[in-house]
Amino acid sequence: MLKILPPNISNLIAAGEVVQRPSSVVKELVENAIDAGSGSVSVIVEDAGKTLIQVIDDGCGMTPEEARLCFERHATSKISEASDLSSIMTYGFRGEALPSIAAVAEVTLRTRRKGADTGTETIFTPSGFVSQEEAAMPEGTNIAVRNIFYSLPARRKFLKSDNTELRQIISEFSHVALCRPDIGVRLVHNGKDIYNLKRANSLKQRILEIEGKDMGKELIDVSTSTRIIGVSGFVGNPQDARRSAGNQYFFVNGRYFRSPYFHKAVMKAYDKLIPEGTYPSYYLFFNVAPENVDVNIHPAKTEVKFENETEIFELLTAVVREALGRGSFIPTIDFDHDTLPDIPAPSQFHYSKGSGGNRPVSGKKTDYGAILPDAADVPWHRSASSAAGGALPSAEFSPSVPEVSGYGHIFEDSGTAGSGAGVIQISSRYIATPMRSGLLIVDVRRARERIFYERYLRQLDDSSPISHQVLFPCAVTLPPERYHLLMEDPGRLRQLGFDIEDAGDFTISVKGLPEGFGTDGEAVRKAVDDIVAALMDAGPDGLVKASAREEMARKLARAAVSGTDTRISGDEARLLVDTLFSCAEPEISPAGRKCMFILTEQDIERHL
């Protein structure tokens, strides 16, 4: 029998879409604060939002009547008729956030309208309205959400660890902070500031405040405007591409959105410019006429539909590619560098007096090496035409071509006496050694990747990590989101061979790394970036399933051999071959490519 659901049940259904976790509450409340015209917004959370989420702003505030009405379904001040849906420029407009939040948590709303003598305190719980009374408070709004999902034990049970939930809150907070650099924003967790950002003068300044000053060295400006769309922002330098897929943001008319389709357009522009398995950073802002974009797709409002998606795809690829080409040739000056540039001392110059006046001349002659040999050093012989006396003076002599014996060494023997004898290295990438059936040729990089893959997988399966201790612990400072990802489960890191401790202030101390990783400062930072990328892809339960452990071992093995020198001695080559043949599958790399092949006598005869 059909029946209309009571409001408390319908609100719970709506809350399931709007409020999925504490970060959803942060997103909705901060967006409401910005829509209210706030110049500064503070977010205070306790226990990753499970105990308290409080948002304080200095916006326009509400009257007592509005403070009560805003908890009703579809109560909004953003739109009033159907045509308004085609010209939405605010974050909120559906009127679902506050009733959905009140359906799963205790909400205390304190608000004071600008110019009003006093404010109003309104309290709602999942059971409904509790009370409303006058309150002394500054102009603006202060809303506190306590004990999220306390009335829904099943939903609360599925919340992740505090570090995981806090990472999601930081992510949502960063989206708003990036799209509105003109607003001061602050995020506090358990009494500790995570971000305290004043109003920024530019988007680039806000990016550096969130991601760190090093990010400024890799940003390339993007800007274009067409009749379809305007695109502005920054993209990362190809040489600074990372293995983790963070720092990738799309915004349309000031609203953050996700788009795998447009992500492909950006990656297409980076084709053949970045190594496989790495990701560039980008912060791209679209300016589109409101009637040409639909943000009313999902209550979370992170899915967006464009009227001219195909044209925007091609334009985006062209704009990013043009920016990368332009950025490759623009010299940069790092104004954040603390030291002065190295200016040559005056004693390196002397002054030459001449008709042109005094001018500085370098006192030190630099020999850059001759491109052509000096004429005095070239052997000359008299040509037949010059003997006849009919040739021009410049043609009387022609250089003799020296006779070349041999064509150089194609194979460089890097073998040494002992067990490595008989092993040669080819172009520093391959090694070759004779076998009964022919000549065995091994790809050094793929062989190492196979060896490390099986070692890492064995460590993960047996929970027996091997960690190589660094000589001096290396301190690495990370953005808050990545820091909390690493600190989420230290036991999982130790299982991978990473000996990492919390050093405070979003800094970790690296004391040990898995076998195969370098231990110098730059190598340690790269290893941290690699493990962050692997953990982001694996998720919080990434080591439970066998397939996930295999993928983790594959990523670590690829990271361990990436950028390493493949030139090895004969003894090292022999050890590499012996270790490779002890693997379970020595013929192929973890990616499924050949590690070796045998060049038989028949193959040689076929080509000679």
N, C-alpha and C positions, 0 to 999 in steps of 0.2 A: 504494500500500500504506500502510495506517495505521500510525503509529508515535508513540510518546511522545517529545516533544522533550526534549533534555538540559537541565539547569538553566540553563546559561549562555545558551542561546538563549531560553528562556522568560523569564528575567530581563531580557533585552534588549527583549523584546516588552512586558513590563510597564513597563520604564523609559520606553518611548516615550509612555506615557500619563501617568506620574507626573512624569518629569523632561523637560520640554520645552525649558527654557532655564535659565540660572543662577538666575533669580528663583524657579523651582520648588524648587530645593534650599534656598534661604533660607527659603521658606515652610514646608517640611516640617520643617527642623531647628529653627526658632524655635518652631513649634507643639509639637514634642516637648519642647523645653526648658520651655515653660509647663506642659505636662501633668505634668512632673516636679516641679512645685511651686516653680519658681524665683521669687526675688524680684527678680532683675536678670538681663538677657540682653544680651550684647554680640555684634554681628555685624561681622566684619572681612572685607572683600573687596579683592582686588587685580585690576586690569584688568577691572573690571566683572564679577568672578566667574569669568572664564575661566582665571585662574591659581590663585586661592585663594578659598575661601569657608570662613570659620572662625566657629563659633558657640560661645560660652563662657557657661555658666550656673552658678548656685549651687544647683541642684536636688538631688534625693535621690541621684543617681548610680546606678551599677550594680555588681553583683558581677562577678568575672572570668567566671563562667559565663554571666551575662546579656549581658555585652559580646560574647561569641562568638556566642550564640544570636540576638541581635537582627538579625544579618545573614542569617538564614534567612527564606525566604518565609513570610508570614503568622504570624510570631512577634510576639505582642502581649501586653501586660499589661492592656489596656483592657476586653476582653470574654472570656468563657469559654464562653458558650452562646448559642443562637439568640435567646432572649428578650432578651438584653442589647442587641440591635440596635434595640429599640424604646425604649430609655432611655439613649441615648448623650448624654453631657454633656462628653466630652473632644474635643479636636481630632482626634487620631489614633485609629484602632481597626482599620485594615485590615492592618497589619503589612507594608506594601509599600514604604515610603519608603526605609529604609536598604539593603535588597537592591537596589532599583532604582538608587539613587545609586552603590552600589559596582559596579554593572554597567557604568557609563559613566565612572568616575573613580577616582582613588586616594584612599582614605579612611583617615585615622588617627584612631582613637577613644581618647581618654584619659579615664578616668572613675574616680571614687572614691566609694564608698558612704559616707553619713554615719556617723561613728563608726568607720570602718575605719582601720587604721594606714597603709596604702599604697593606691595606686591601680593601675590596669591600663592598659597601652597595647596596643591591638589594631589590626592593619593588614590591610586588604583592598584588592585591586585587581580589575579586570575578570576576571582569570584565576582569582580565588578568594582563599582565606585565605593570608596571608603569615606573620604571626607574632603572638605574644602574650607579654607579659612585664610584670613589676612596674614601676611608675613612681612617682616622688615628685611629688605634685601636690595642690592644695587640693581640698576636697570639692566635688562637682559633676561636670560633664561638659564636656570640651573636644574638639570634633570638627572636623577639618580636611579639606576636600574640595579636591583639587588636580587641575588639568589636566582639566577636564570635557570629555568627548567626545574625549579624545585618541586613544582606540582606534577611534573612528568618524569618520573624516575628513569623510564626507559630512554628518553632523550638525553638526560643528564649522564647516564651511564656510557653513552657513545661519544661523549666529549673526549678529546685526546689529552695528552699530558699538558701541563702548564706551558712548557716551552713551545709545543706545537701550536696551541691556541694563541699564545702571545705573538708568535711569528705571523699568524694570520691577521692579528690586530695591527701589527706594525705595517704589514703589506697594505691593508685598507687605509690606514692613516697616511702612508706615503703617497697613495694615489691622490688623495685630496690635497696634500701639501704640495705636490708637483703641479697640479692643475691650477692652483691659486697661490702663486708666490707672493701676491700682494697682501696676503693675510698672515698674521702671526699665529703659529700653531705650537702646541705643547702636548707631549705625551708623557705621562708619569705612570710607572708600574711599581706597586708596593713601596711608595714613597721615594722612588729613585727616578730621576729624569732620564728618559730614553732620547727624546728630542725636545729641544726648546728653541724653536726657530722664530726669529724676528721677521718682520716684513722684509722681503728681499727686493733688491733693486732690479733683478732680472731673473729669468728662468735659469740661466746657467749658474747663478749664485745659489739658487735653491737646490739645484742638482748637486753641487759640490757640498752643500751643507748636509745633504742626506747620504750621498754615496762616498764622500771623502774627497780631498783635494786632488788625489791622483787621477780621479776621473776627468778632471779638466784638461789633462794632457792628451786625451784621446777623443775629445769631442770635435766634430766637424759640423759647421752650421749648415742648415737646410732651410731654404726659403723659396717659395714660388707661389704665384697666384694665377688662376685661370677662371673662366666663366663657370666651371663645374665645381671647383674646390680650391681652397688655399691651403698650402702645406707649409708648416714651419717647425722649427725645433732643432734637434741635434742627432747625429748618428756617430757611432764609434769608429775609430780608426781600425782598418782590417788587422793590423799587426797586434792590436790589443784585444782581439776576440778571445772569449773565455770558453771553458768547457761547460760552465753552468749557464742555463738559459734565463738568468735574471736580467734586470735592467732593460727590459723591453716593454715599452709603454705606448699605447695609442690613446689619444683623446680627441673627441669630436665636440666642438662648441663648449669646451671646458669640462666635458664629462669623460671619465675613463671608460674604455670598453675593450673587450677582447675580440680578436679577429684572426683566426688561423689563416684565413684567405689573404688578408693584407700582410700577414707575417711572411707568407710565401713570396709576395711581391718584393719585400725588403731583402729576403734571402736570395732572390734571383739577382738583385743588384750586386750582391757580394759573391756571386758565382765565380769560382777560381781565384778569389782574392783571400779566402780564409781556409785553413785546414779543415778537413772533414771532421765532423763531430764537435766543432766549436761554434760559438754563437756571438754575434756582435751586439753591442748595446745600441739602443735607439730610444729617443723621446720625441715622438712625432705628434703634432697637433694639427687636426683638420678643422678648417673653418668652412662650414657648409650652410647653405640656406636652410632654415628649419623645416620648410616644406619638402625638402629633398632627402630627409633622413627620418627614420622612424625609430624612436627609442622606447616605444610602448610594446616591447616584445615579451619581456619577462619582468616579474616584480623586482628582481635584483637590478634591472636596468643596465646590465653589462653586455647585453646582446643588442646589436644595432643593425638595421638594414638601410642600405643606401640605394638611391634610385639609379645611379650610374656606376655600379660596382666594377664592371669590366673596364670602363674608361679610367676610373680611379686607380685600379690595379696597374694598368700600363703607365699611367702618369707617375705613380708612386715609385715604380721601378726606375723610370727615367730620371726622376728628380734625385733619388738617392745615388744612382750611378754617377750623375753629373757632379754631385757634391763630393763623392769619393775621388773622382778624377781631379777636381779642383783642390781638394784638401791635400792631395799627395804632393803638391808642389808649393804649398804655402808654408814658409818658415814660421815657427812659433816662438814666442817669448814667454817664459814662465814667470809671471809677476809674483807668484807665491814663493819663489825661491828665496831663501834667506841670505845667500851669499851674493857678493858682487860679481859681475862678469870679469873674466880674466883679460885685463887690458895690457897690451905690451908696454914695457918700460920705455921711457923716452930715449934711453941710451942705445936702443936698437936702431935708431934712425940718425942720419946726418943730413945736413942741408946742403944742397947743391946750388951754387950761384951760376946763373946763366942768363941768356937773353929773356927767358921766361920768368925771371925773378926767382926768389928763394922757394924751393919746394922740398918736402921731405923725401928722402930716398932711403930705402931699406939698406942698412949697413951689413946685412947678412945675405949672401947669395945662396939661394936654394937650388940644388940640382935635382930636377924632377925626372931626369933620365931622358935621353934623346929618343924621339919617336923614330927618326931616321938616323942611320950612322953618319958620323962626320965625314965630309968629303975626303979629308986627308987619310982616313982609315980604310977607304974603299979601294980594292985593287982595280986598276984600270989597264986596258990594253988598246992599242991603236986599231981602229977599224979599217977595213979595206977602202971604204969611201974616203976616209981622211987622207990615206996615202995618195989617192989620185988628186987630192987638192981641191975637190969640188964641194966639200961639205962645209956647213956653217961651223964656226968655232965651237959652239955648244954641242955639236954632234960629233966632234972629232974623237971623243972617248966614250966608251960604254962600259958600265960595270960588269965585271965577270961574275957569273953565278957560281958560288962555291959548290963543290960536289958534295952531295949528301950520301952518307953511307948508313943504311938501316932506316927504319921508320919509327924508331922509338919503341918503348916497352909498353905493350898493351896490358900485360900482366905484371904486376909488381909483387915480387916474392917477399912476403912479410914473415916467412917462416924462420924459425931459429933452430939451432941444434937441439936435439932431444926429441920429445914426444911431438913437437909441433912441426918437425921436418916434413916436407912434402905438401904443405898447405900453402896455397897462394891466395891473395886477395885481389879482387877485380873491382876497380873503380870505387873502392872503400865501401861498397854496399854488399858485395857477394864474396863468398869464400868458395874455393874449389879444392878438392882433394881426390886423389885417384882411388878407385875401387876395382874389384875384380870385373865388374860388369861395365865399367866405364869411368867417367869423370863425374863425381858428385858435386853439384853446385847448390849452395845454400844461401837463402836470403837472410842476412844477419838480423835485421830488425824483426822480421816475422818469426824467426826462430826464437829470439829472446822473448817475444810476446807470447808464444806458445808455452815456453818454459815457465814464465812468471804466472801465466793464467792457471796452469795446473797446480802450481805451488799455492797461489792465493785461494783457489777453490778447495784445495785440501785443508788449508788453515780454517776456512769458513765451515767446512763440513765437520772437522774434528775439533773445532774451537781451540786450536793450538797455534796462536799467532806467533810469528817471529818478527820482533821489532829491533831495528838497528838504531842504537842510541846515538844522538848527535853529540859532538864534542862540547858545544855550548848550547843550552836551550835557546830557542829562537822565539822572540815575541812577535806575534802577528795581530794587528788590530783589524777588526772586521766591521762591516755595517751591521747594525743590530739584528736584522733578520737572519743573516748568515751565522752570526755568533750564536743565536739561540738554536739554530738548526744543529750546530756542532755540539752544543752543550745539552741537547735533548736527551741523549743516551750515551754517556761516556763508555759504558760497557761494550756497546756496539762498535765504537771506534777502536777499543783495545782488541776486540775480536778480529779487526782488520789489520792490526799491527801498528796503529797510530797511538802513541803515548802523548796525550794532550791534557793539559790542566788549565783550569780557569784562572786567569791572572787579574780579573776585574776590569771594569771600564771597557767592556766589549773587546778585551784582548785575551788571547790564548797563548800559552807557553808550550811550544812543541819540543818534546824531549826525545822522541823516537819516531821512526817512520818504517813502513814495510820494506822488505828487501827489494832492491832495485831502484829506489828513489834516492836522488842526490841529497846531501846533508848540508850544503852551503845555504846561505840566507835566501838567495833567489830561488833555489830549488825547493826549499821548504815552503816558501810562499806559493809556488806553483803546485806543490803537493796538496796544500790546504785547499786551493781552488779546485783541484781535481776531486778531492773527497767531497767537497760541498756539492759539486755537480753530480757525483754519483749518488749521494744521499737524497738530493732533490728529485732525481729520477726514480729512485727506489721507493721513496715514501717511508712512513714510519714503521711499516712491517716488512721492509725490503729484504730481510735476511731469513724470513720464515719459510718461504717457498724455495724449492730447489732451483726453479727457473730464475728466481730473483737473485739467488746467490751466484748462479752462473753469470748473469748479466753484470753483477757487481764485480766479480773477478775479471770479467772481460774488460770492463772500464778501467779498473786499476792496472791491469797488464798493459793496456794501450797507453795509459798515462805514464807508466814507469819507463817505457821505451821511447816515448815521444821526446824528440830533441836530443837524444843521446848520441854520442859519437860512435859510429859503426866501424871505425878503423880499429883492428885488434891485431895482436901479435899471433905468431904461429901457435904457441902453446895455448893461448886463449881460444883460438879458432878450434884446435883439437878438442879442448874441453867443452866448447859450445856444441860441437857435433856429437860428442859422446853423451852430453846431457840431453840433447834433443832426441836422440834415439832411445833414451830411457823414458820418454814421455809416452802416455797412452796413445796419443794420436800425433806422431811427429810430422806427418806429411802435410798437414794444413794448419793455418793460423786460427786463432779463435774466431776471426771474421770469415773463415771458410776459404781463404786464399792459399795457394801452394807455398810451402816453406822451402821446398827443395825439388830438384829433378835431376835425373841421371842422363848425362850426354854419352850415349853409347858409341862404339866404334863405327857402327852402321850410320849413325847420325853424322859423324865427322866425314865419312866417305861420301855421304850424300851431298855435302856442301863443298867438297874439295874436288 
